[in-house]
Every structure is written in C-alpha cells, then in structure tokens.
Amino acid sequence: MMVTAKFKVTRCDPQGDSDKPWAHNVLMTPDYSDGRNKEWAEATPAGSFQMTVKNILAVEQLPLGKSVTIQIIPDED
C-alpha cells in the first residue's frame, strides 16, 4: 500500500558557520489545509519528516511554508 502525504516546511536551520553553512536541517510537518492528508490523518494525526540537506540549490527549493508531497512506497524485498 502506498501512502501519499502532504507536508510543509516548518523549519530550515543552517548548520555550521552562519555566514556559510555546510548544510541545513529541514523539518516538515503534515499540511492539513484544504482537507489534505484526510486519508491517513484520522488514524495517525501526527508526524514529521526531517532531513539534512547539503546542496544549497535543494535548500532554496524548500522555503518555510512550502508544501511538498511525500510518497511512502514499501519495497518489494
């Protein structure tokens, strides 16, 4: 079974020197606006997704408040 979850960027913290960070820790939490996530939110209303991103171009695509879709697909093995 595949789960499609809508998340939004709630934190993006630079790591290392504030003038030239080596990475950013990005935290995403469920986005419930407009009924998003209602397929799974009734049974599991909380969640978060966190990752460390080193590529500044990727960080620029994840500004605070940005909504993203994350698909959780079980492996076949």
N, C-alpha and C positions, 0 to 999 in steps of 0.2 A: 504494500500500500504506500502510495506517495502522499506526502503532506506538503502543501504549498502554504507558506506562512508569510504574512506581510509584516515587516519590521521597519522601524525608523531609527535613524542615528540619534542617540541621546547624549553621547559623549565622544570626544575625539581629543585625547590627551597626548601632547608631544612627549617623547622620551629622549632624555639626554639634554644637551645644551639647548636652551630655549631659542637662541638665535638660529641654530642649525640642528634641529633634532635628527637623530638617526632613524627614528620610527615614530609611529603614532599608535596608541591603543584605542581601538574603535569599539564602542559598546552600542548595541542595537537592542531595542525592546519592542514588544508587539505593538503594532499600529491598529487600534480598534476603530478608527474613524470610518464612517460610512459602512458600518457592518462588516468590516474586514475581519478575517480570522474567525468568523462565527462557526465555521465547520468544526474547528477543533477547540475553540476557546471555552465552550461550555464545560468540557471535561478537564481542560488544562489551561486555566486562565492566566497563568504567569509563565514567564520565560525570558531568556536573554541570549544573545549571541555576542561573543567578544572575540576579537582577533587583533593581532599586532601586524600593522602594515608598514613595510619599509619603503615601498615605491610611492614617492610623493604624488605622482600622477594618479594613482589609485586613491590616495587620501583626498585629493581635490574632487574626486567623483562622489565623496561621501560627506558632504557638509551636514552640519547639525540640522535636524528636522527632515532630512531627505528620507523618503520612503523607498524601500527595496523589497524584492521578493526573494525568499529563500526556499528552495525545494529540497526536501529531505526524501531521498530515494534509497531504500535498502539495497545493499549489494547482493548479488546473486550467490556469492560463495558462502 
